Amino acid sequence: LLITKKRLQNMSSVLLLFCVFVILRHGTLSLTDRDPDFTHFTTKQCQLHNNCTYNEPGTSILVAIDGTGSKGFFESARLVSDGESGRATRKYRSHVGINHNQKWIWKSHVANFWEDYQGESHYFYGPTASEMIIAGNEVADIFNQAKHRICDFVHKHFQGANASEELRETTIHGEFGIDIIGFSRGGFAAMELARKLEFEGCGDIRPVFVRWLGLYDPVQRDIDWGDWFGDNYDNEYIGNNVLAVSIAERSEEIHSRHYFGYAVKGFDDPFGYPIYRDVKRFDASHAGVGGAPGCGDCCDDPAIWDFDALLCGSTYSVKLDKVNAVKIDRWMRKHAEEVNVPIKDEGEAYYGNFVEYFG
């Protein structure tokens, strides 16, 4: 019994040290300061440095969900003092920069949109798993966490029997807005989050209307248990509670991640929502659509053993990828601006030709 107690004490000590290590590691390697529960980011760079350039209205909320592997990329791609190491950085040079920092932007359209958004905003990493069942559980956890944040925000502004209709009317008139964006699997999670707000709502407020849904090449690469056990909706359709949606997809000609397919169906249904909608395909790789051109499966002069790159179309080039990566994000931001989303198109100089930033 004494030996057992001692072993338990040792195990407890080891576990405590491990937990401290994990907390410290996450605290030092995070994209920015994490929220107290370590679920997602709420503090932006301009808030950390006290140099935000715009006022933040209290009537808009954004949930931004990045693609698969974004956590590993942002927390392992360390900044270095020069380009000699050959290691990737997390940033690109920019003389405009996020919130006009005049230095750099993230290697992610979703992360940059979150940084520049002028309202309450939450950034979530995408799934970490490539395996579909585990990824499905991770996606479910992400949109459940995000839905909780949105419902807290909604309940601060709306109560009563007519709350859902009041929310819709104030959204249409530009006085309130729930905005959701996502890339890749994060785009599918964004679609699922919007559907949850339609069918489950926020307590007695149902449906909860989404002002704008912005999707960067959304893909369904997970097991959705709702399809098996009946969640009363088709998860490949945009929810009827979405008032505006913009979808940027990779073109079939580039042949990037061809086995991913496309996540959105029924977009041309003339009787469905949203009242404002647009979908466009660009000559960019999957990574290029997400804001990291040349960093995915396609590349110039692929090696003979790089099967993913060899499957990319002959028209692909990193230069073309960069050009369309700029077009995609500017197209997305302009569409968002048109429906009163508090975001700005900062112009072509914002992207700095996607040159690595070391600093």
Secondary structure, DSSP 8 states (H G I E B T S, - for coil): -HHHHHHHHHHHHHHHHHHHHHHHHHHHHSSS-B-TTSS-B---HHHHTT---S---TTEEEEEE--TTHHHHHHHS---SSSTT----SEEE-SS-GGG-SSEEES-HHHHHHHH--SEEEEE---S--SHHHHHHHHHHHHHHHHHHHHHHHHHH--STTHHHHHHHHHHTTS-EEEEEEETHHHHHHHHHHHHHHHT-BTTB-S--BSEEEEES----S--HHHHHT-SS-TTS--TTBSEEEEEEE-TTTTTTGGG--S---TT-TTSS-SEEEEEEES--HHHHTT-TTSSS--SS--TT-HHHHTS-TT--HHHHHHHHHHHHHHHHHHHHHTT-S-----GGGGGGG-B---
